[in-house]
Each structure stands twice: as C-alpha cells, then as structure tokens.
Amino acid sequence: MAARLAPDPLTLPAWALPMALCALLAATLWLHLPLMLWDHIDLVPILDAWRHGELAASQFWRLHDGSHFHSAAYAVLLATTWASGGRPWLDCVAGWAFCALLAWTLWRIVDAGWRGAAVARGWRWAMLGLIVHPGQLANLQWGWQVAVFISLLGAVAPIRLLTLELPTHALNLAGVLLAALGVLGFSTTLAVFPVALALIVMRGEWAWSRRFGFALPWLLVGAGLVAWLLAARGQSAPLPGMGVLALYALNYLGGGVLRFAEELAPWWAALALLAAAHAAWRCRHRPQARAWLALMAFAVGCALLTALGRVASFGAAHGFVTRYASFALVFWIGWLGLMVLAWRDAGPVWRRWVRPLLGATLVFAAANGLHLGKKAWTTHQRAVVYAEQIRAQYPHLDDALLAQAYGERAAVARERLALLRQWGFAPFDRDAAPGD
C-alpha cells in the first residue's frame, strides 16, 4: 500500500476558509438590514414593472443615478425578493454567496502566487484574514450591495483565468463574459479590461498572433461597454484636478486598512505603492507576480474611476466611504502577496524593513476590522429603529424619518413604501392586512 503523503506544514487546514466564510455568513445574517433602505428602495418600481410584465420598459437596463450599471444585481435581487416574500435577509445571503466565490477564487490565486516560495503559515493566515475581513460586512449586511460582489468576482475570476499556466481561448472568453457581467454589477469593473490586456501582453512565451487572439475579445467587449456607458451618461462632468484625484484614490485605498485613522491612510497607501514598485522590479521575471500585480492594478483602477465620478461632487474625503473597503481590500491582498513573494528571501532587508512594514499593515487591518465591524453594528441598529418607526407611523410618516432612511429619495419613498405594504414586504411583513 502506498504511503500516505504528510500534509504540507506551510499550508492552512482545509477547514480554514469554509469556517471563516461561515463566520462571515453568521455575522451577515445577524447584522443584516431588515428593510429596503437608501438606494435599495429604487428596486420597487423595477419589481412592480416585473410583476406587470413590463421589465424592459423599467430602469432595469439603464444607469442607476446616472453613473453605474446594476442590471446583473437587479436580476439577482428580483429573484431573491420574490423568493423571500420581500425579506432582505435572502438578498444578503445571495451577496454572501458571491463573496464566497470571490474568496475561493482569491484563495486559488494565493496558492498559485506563493507556490514554491515556502511562505510561512502565518502569512497565509494573514491573507485569509484579509480575504474574509470584517470590512466586507458594510456591503454584505445591505442586500442592495450584492452588486459589489458581482463586480469584484467579475474582475478577480478573469485575473485568475489569465494567470493560469496554460489558459485556453475558451477560458479567455469565459473571463471576458465574467468581466462584462461584473460591469453590469458595478461599472468600476471596467478597470479589469486594461489589466487583462496587460496580462496578455506580458505573456512573452506566446507568439504575438496568439496574444492578439486573446486580446481581441477584451478590446471589442471593453470598447462596447465603454461606448454604452458614455452614451447612457450623456454629458460628462469636467475632469477634476490631478491633486484632488490622487488624494481621493489614496484615501480610497488607504481606507481598506486605516479607515479609523483618516489622516494617516493616504500616506500609508502612498508608502505601500512605493514599496510595491520596488517589489515589482525585483519580481519582474517571475510569472507568479502577475496575479498580485493585477489585483493591485485593478483596485487602483477602481479608485481612479470612482474618483473621476465622485470627487467633484463630494470631495476627496468621500474616498473613505466604508462600502469601498471591499474594493480596497483587493489592493492589500495583492500587495501582501507581492511583498512576501519579492522580499521573503532578502535576508537583513526582510528582517529590518519589510517584515515590520507588513506587520504594521496587518495590525492596522485588524484594528480596521474592529472599526468597520462596529460601524456595521451601528448601521444595523439604526435600520431596526427605522423599520419599527415606519411600521408604527404608517401611513403618517414623519418627513425627518424618511430623510434619514432614504436621503434624497424621501420624496418618492412614500409611494414605494405603499407598494411594499400592499405586497406584504418588509418592514410591513409582520402586520400587513390580508386584504392589502
């Protein structure tokens, strides 16, 4: 009988990722928002159109707030809202399912990116902590944000496919399709298209004809999506200055590990970029570095695209919005992977400079997880109060309450809440009359 192979002492137990994801699901269900809040109320007219067979005439295929596609998210939310009877917990479970697929894909990138590098188990635990970071709860607890995880999966999965040792044309086309679906979740997934083209061009072992064959569908689909987006948006806003654009992007990235220290966050992100540039030079001949660089480049692209759309209206501090943490964490996952790959064998440099830098970043990330977890708890508590007040006050809803729960959508919230009550959906599922 063949001898059983001993487990690799440097890898994590097989249960580590599933258990971490189960803990994230438990936190998601515990902290989920029990009613449609803020942008989520915009699903109501789409749902009404769907119920009357008029989905094509609704906002389903149009930009949301003139900036993002959400069609893929709408499709998921229509299904989960119908299946749950209008209870948002199932929307959150769907978001978690996409998050779990994203986590599994990132974990496959970790395995490939550190293969043969004898990376200590501690760094793998650290990477797992970033992948299932509590910062994800800001998007997981709000069912509307299923779009975020569709978007991220639509970018990370193609990066994984294009960094395989022997990707095929079929896998390449699958990556293009996933990226297009990601754009229909959030338009920031467009950032993966130039990243994919760079990954293809970097394949020096391929003939140029093969590289062109792989690049062509990315060029065609990317150009089509950009043209569709620009046509749907109409007149574009003037470009912001480079300084404020860069600050917004650094805030966006730094918020992934230092949302609790906003003055330090952009400086730490800038330091991380400088360190990554040196690490990238050290790894310039190592194919394993490509996936790490691609993850970082995608996150930087998301930061810049978001800055272009938001900084003129909201200022650079808007980059610290907690919901951007899911995108920023992709940057820090790629950064940690690249830094460990580049510097682990550097002897004194590793011990004196790089390892303390990584250690400080991980301490910041852990503290940020507590900070963002507390914010998720606070948001959940407010949502519970909103649900109770809306049920108690209906139909005589206070204007201040609607402004808190729906912001600029307060004016249309009354009509949409009336439909939710008619259907027996949350927050009226406890007391809706049978005749409604």
C-alpha positions in Angstrom: 0.0 0.0 0.0 1.4 3.4 -1.0 2.4 5.6 1.9 0.1 8.4 2.7 1.6 11.8 2.0 2.2 14.0 5.0 0.3 17.4 4.9 2.3 20.4 3.9 3.3 22.2 7.2 3.1 25.5 5.4 -0.5 25.3 4.2 -3.6 26.0 6.2 -6.1 23.3 7.2 -8.8 22.6 4.6 -11.4 23.8 7.0 -9.9 27.3 7.5 -11.6 29.1 4.5 -15.0 27.4 4.9 -15.1 28.1 8.6 -14.1 31.7 8.1 -16.9 32.1 5.5 -19.4 30.5 7.8 -18.5 33.0 10.5 -18.9 35.8 7.9 -22.3 34.4 7.0 -23.4 34.3 10.6 -22.3 37.9 11.1 -24.1 38.9 7.8 -27.4 37.4 9.0 -27.0 38.9 12.5 -26.3 42.4 11.2 -28.4 42.4 8.0 -30.7 45.4 7.3 -34.3 44.3 7.8 -35.8 46.5 5.1 -35.0 48.3 1.9 -33.1 51.4 2.8 -31.5 54.2 0.8 -30.8 53.2 -2.9 -32.5 49.8 -2.3 -35.9 51.5 -2.5 -35.2 52.0 -6.2 -35.8 48.3 -6.7 -39.5 48.8 -6.0 -40.6 50.3 -9.4 -38.4 47.7 -11.2 -40.1 45.0 -9.2 -43.5 46.5 -9.9 -42.7 46.6 -13.6 -41.6 42.9 -13.5 -44.8 41.9 -11.8 -46.8 43.5 -14.6 -44.6 42.1 -17.4 -43.1 45.4 -18.3 -39.5 44.9 -17.1 -37.9 46.1 -20.4 -39.6 49.5 -20.0 -38.3 50.0 -16.5 -34.9 51.1 -15.2 -33.6 47.6 -15.4 -31.2 48.3 -18.3 -30.5 51.9 -17.5 -27.8 53.5 -15.4 -28.5 53.9 -11.7 -28.2 57.5 -10.7 -26.6 58.2 -14.0 -23.3 56.5 -13.1 -23.5 52.7 -12.7 -25.0 49.8 -14.4 -26.8 47.5 -11.9 -28.7 45.1 -14.3 -26.9 42.0 -13.0 -27.7 43.0 -9.4 -31.3 43.8 -10.3 -31.7 40.3 -11.7 -30.4 38.7 -8.5 -32.5 41.0 -6.3 -35.7 40.4 -8.2 -35.2 36.7 -7.7 -34.3 36.9 -4.0 -37.0 39.4 -3.2 -39.7 37.2 -4.8 -38.4 34.0 -3.2 -38.2 35.6 0.3 -41.5 37.4 0.2 -39.7 40.8 0.4 -37.5 40.0 3.3 -34.0 41.3 2.7 -32.1 38.6 4.5 -32.1 36.4 1.4 -30.6 39.3 -0.6 -27.7 39.3 1.9 -27.3 35.5 1.6 -27.0 36.0 -2.2 -24.4 38.7 -1.6 -22.5 36.3 0.7 -22.6 33.5 -1.9 -20.9 35.8 -4.5 -18.5 36.8 -1.7 -17.7 33.2 -1.0 -17.0 32.5 -4.7 -14.8 35.6 -4.7 -12.9 34.4 -1.6 -12.4 30.9 -3.1 -11.0 32.5 -6.3 -8.7 34.7 -4.3 -7.5 31.7 -2.3 -6.7 29.9 -5.6 -4.6 32.9 -6.5 -2.8 32.8 -3.2 -2.0 29.1 -3.8 -0.6 29.8 -7.2 1.1 33.1 -6.3 3.1 31.6 -3.5 3.6 28.2 -5.0 7.2 27.0 -4.4 8.1 30.1 -2.3 7.9 28.2 1.1 5.8 31.0 2.6 5.3 30.6 6.3 1.8 29.6 7.6 1.5 32.9 9.5 1.4 34.9 6.2 -1.3 32.5 4.9 -3.4 33.1 8.0 -2.9 36.9 7.5 -4.0 36.5 3.8 -7.1 34.6 4.9 -7.9 37.5 7.4 -7.8 40.0 4.5 -9.9 37.9 2.3 -12.7 37.4 4.8 -12.1 40.8 6.5 -15.0 42.3 8.6 -14.8 45.3 6.3 -16.9 43.2 3.9 -19.9 43.5 6.3 -20.6 47.0 5.1 -21.7 45.5 1.8 -22.9 42.1 3.0 -25.4 43.5 5.5 -27.1 45.6 2.9 -28.8 43.4 0.3 -28.6 46.0 -2.4 -24.8 45.7 -2.4 -24.9 42.3 -4.0 -23.7 44.4 -6.9 -20.3 44.9 -5.2 -19.5 41.2 -5.1 -20.8 40.5 -8.6 -18.4 43.3 -9.7 -15.4 42.0 -7.8 -15.9 38.4 -8.9 -16.2 39.6 -12.4 -12.7 41.1 -12.1 -10.9 38.6 -9.9 -12.1 35.5 -11.8 -10.6 36.7 -15.1 -7.4 37.6 -13.4 -7.2 34.0 -12.1 -8.0 32.6 -15.5 -5.5 34.7 -17.4 -2.7 33.8 -14.9 -3.1 30.1 -15.3 0.0 28.4 -16.8 -1.9 27.3 -19.9 -5.1 29.4 -20.4 -7.2 28.4 -23.4 -9.2 30.5 -25.7 -12.4 29.1 -24.1 -11.2 30.2 -20.6 -10.3 33.6 -22.1 -13.8 34.1 -23.5 -15.2 33.0 -20.1 -13.1 35.7 -18.5 -14.5 38.3 -20.9 -18.1 37.2 -20.2 -17.5 37.3 -16.4 -15.9 40.8 -16.7 -18.9 42.0 -18.7 -21.3 40.7 -16.1 -19.2 42.4 -13.4 -19.6 45.7 -15.3 -23.4 45.1 -15.2 -23.0 44.9 -11.4 -20.8 47.9 -11.0 -19.3 49.9 -13.8 -15.9 50.1 -11.9 -15.3 46.5 -13.2 -14.2 48.3 -16.4 -10.9 48.7 -14.7 -10.1 45.0 -15.2 -10.1 45.4 -19.0 -6.8 47.2 -19.3 -5.4 44.9 -16.6 -6.4 41.8 -18.7 -4.8 43.3 -21.8 -1.6 43.9 -19.8 -1.6 40.3 -18.6 -1.9 39.1 -22.1 0.8 41.3 -23.4 3.1 40.1 -20.6 2.9 36.6 -21.9 6.4 36.7 -23.5 6.4 33.0 -24.1 3.5 33.4 -26.6 3.7 34.4 -30.2 2.2 37.9 -31.0 -0.6 36.2 -33.0 -1.7 34.2 -30.0 -1.6 37.3 -27.8 -3.6 39.2 -30.3 -6.2 36.4 -30.5 -6.6 36.6 -26.7 -6.7 40.4 -26.6 -9.2 40.9 -29.4 -12.4 39.9 -27.4 -11.3 42.1 -24.5 -10.8 45.1 -26.8 -14.1 44.6 -28.5 -16.3 44.0 -25.5 -14.5 46.7 -23.4 -15.0 49.3 -26.2 -18.6 48.3 -26.5 -19.2 48.6 -22.7 -17.5 52.0 -22.6 -19.5 53.3 -25.5 -22.7 52.1 -23.9 -21.8 53.8 -20.6 -20.8 57.1 -22.2 -24.0 57.1 -24.3 -26.1 56.4 -21.3 -24.4 59.1 -19.2 -24.7 61.8 -21.8 -22.8 65.0 -21.0 -19.8 64.2 -18.7 -18.7 66.4 -15.8 -15.4 68.4 -16.1 -12.3 66.5 -15.1 -11.1 67.2 -11.5 -7.5 68.3 -10.8 -4.8 65.7 -10.6 -4.0 66.5 -7.0 -7.5 66.0 -5.6 -8.0 63.0 -7.9 -4.8 61.4 -6.4 -5.8 62.2 -2.9 -9.2 60.6 -3.4 -7.7 57.5 -4.8 -5.2 57.3 -1.9 -8.0 57.8 0.6 -10.0 55.0 -1.1 -7.1 52.5 -1.0 -5.9 53.5 2.5 -9.4 53.2 3.9 -9.1 49.4 3.4 -6.7 49.2 6.4 -6.8 52.6 8.0 -10.4 53.9 7.8 -10.1 54.6 11.6 -7.1 56.9 11.0 -8.0 59.1 8.0 -5.0 61.5 8.3 -2.6 58.6 8.1 -4.4 56.5 5.5 -3.4 58.3 2.2 0.3 58.4 3.4 0.3 54.7 4.2 -1.3 53.9 0.8 1.4 56.0 -0.9 4.1 54.2 1.0 2.6 50.9 0.0 2.6 51.9 -3.7 6.3 52.9 -3.5 7.2 49.6 -1.8 5.2 47.7 -4.3 7.0 49.4 -7.2 10.4 48.2 -5.8 8.9 44.7 -5.2 7.5 44.6 -8.7 11.0 45.3 -10.1 12.5 42.5 -8.1 9.9 40.1 -9.4 9.9 41.3 -13.0 11.0 37.9 -14.3 8.7 35.9 -12.1 5.3 34.9 -13.6 3.9 34.3 -10.1 3.9 38.0 -9.5 1.5 38.8 -12.3 -1.7 37.9 -10.4 -0.6 40.0 -7.4 0.2 43.0 -9.6 -3.1 42.5 -11.5 -5.1 42.6 -8.2 -3.4 45.8 -7.2 -3.7 47.4 -10.6 -7.5 46.6 -10.7 -8.0 48.2 -7.3 -6.1 51.3 -8.2 -8.2 51.5 -11.4 -11.4 51.3 -9.3 -10.1 54.0 -7.0 -9.3 56.3 -10.0 -12.7 55.6 -11.8 -14.6 56.3 -8.5 -12.6 59.5 -8.0 -13.5 60.6 -11.5 -17.1 60.2 -10.8 -17.4 61.4 -7.2 -14.6 63.8 -6.2 -16.1 66.8 -7.9 -19.4 66.4 -6.1 -18.3 65.1 -2.7 -14.6 66.0 -2.2 -11.6 63.8 -1.5 -12.8 62.7 1.9 -15.6 60.8 0.2 -13.0 58.1 -0.7 -13.4 56.9 2.9 -16.9 55.6 2.3 -17.0 52.3 4.2 -18.6 50.5 1.3 -15.4 51.0 -0.7 -13.5 48.7 1.7 -14.3 45.6 -0.3 -12.5 47.1 -3.4 -9.6 48.4 -1.4 -9.0 45.1 0.3 -8.3 43.6 -3.1 -5.3 46.1 -3.3 -4.0 45.0 0.1 -4.4 41.3 -0.8 -2.3 41.8 -3.9 0.2 44.0 -2.0 0.8 41.4 0.7 1.2 38.7 -1.8 3.7 40.6 -3.9 5.7 41.9 -0.9 6.1 38.4 0.6 7.0 36.9 -2.7 9.6 39.6 -3.5 11.3 40.0 -0.2 10.9 36.9 1.9 14.4 35.7 0.9 16.1 39.1 1.2 17.8 38.4 4.5 18.6 41.6 6.5 16.3 43.8 4.3 13.4 41.5 5.0 14.0 41.4 8.8 14.8 45.1 9.2 12.4 46.8 6.9 9.9 44.7 5.0 8.6 42.4 7.7 7.9 45.3 10.2 6.2 47.1 7.3 3.9 44.1 6.6 3.4 43.6 10.3 2.3 47.1 10.9 -0.1 46.9 7.9 -1.7 43.8 9.3 -2.1 45.3 12.7 -3.8 48.3 11.1 -6.0 45.9 9.1 -7.1 44.1 12.3 -7.9 47.4 14.0 -9.8 48.5 10.9 -11.8 45.3 11.0 -12.9 46.1 14.5 -13.7 49.7 13.5 -15.7 48.6 10.4 -17.4 45.9 12.3 -18.6 48.4 14.9 -19.9 50.6 12.1 -21.8 47.6 10.7 -23.4 47.0 14.1 -24.4 50.7 14.4 -25.9 50.7 10.9 -27.9 47.6 11.8 -29.2 49.1 14.9 -30.3 52.3 13.1 -32.1 50.1 10.4 -34.0 48.2 13.1 -35.2 51.5 14.5 -36.2 52.8 11.1 -38.2 49.6 10.4 -40.0 49.9 13.8 -40.8 53.6 13.3 -42.1 53.1 9.7 -44.4 50.3 10.8 -45.7 52.3 13.8 -46.2 55.6 12.0 -47.6 54.3 8.7 -49.3 55.9 6.8 -48.5 59.2 8.7 -44.7 59.0 8.1 -42.5 61.8 9.5 -40.5 63.7 6.9 -37.4 63.6 9.1 -37.7 59.8 9.4 -38.0 59.5 5.6 -35.0 61.8 5.1 -32.9 59.7 7.4 -33.9 56.3 5.9 -34.0 57.4 2.2 -32.0 60.6 1.9 -32.7 62.2 -1.5 -35.2 59.5 -2.2 -37.5 60.6 0.6 -39.9 62.3 -1.9 -40.7 59.0 -3.6 -40.3 56.8 -0.6 -44.0 57.2 0.5 -45.3 55.8 -2.8 -42.8 52.9 -2.8 -43.5 52.1 0.8 -47.2 51.9 0.0 -46.4 49.2 -2.6 -44.3 47.3 -0.1 -47.2 47.3 2.3 -49.6 46.2 -0.4 -47.3 43.3 -1.2 -46.7 42.4 2.5 -43.0 43.1 2.1 -40.6 44.3 4.9 -41.0 46.3 7.0 -44.7 45.5 6.9 -44.5 41.7 6.7 -45.4 41.5 10.4 -48.7 43.5 10.3 -49.9 43.7 6.6 -53.6 43.1 6.4 -54.7 40.0 4.4 -56.8 42.2 2.1 -54.0 44.5 1.2 
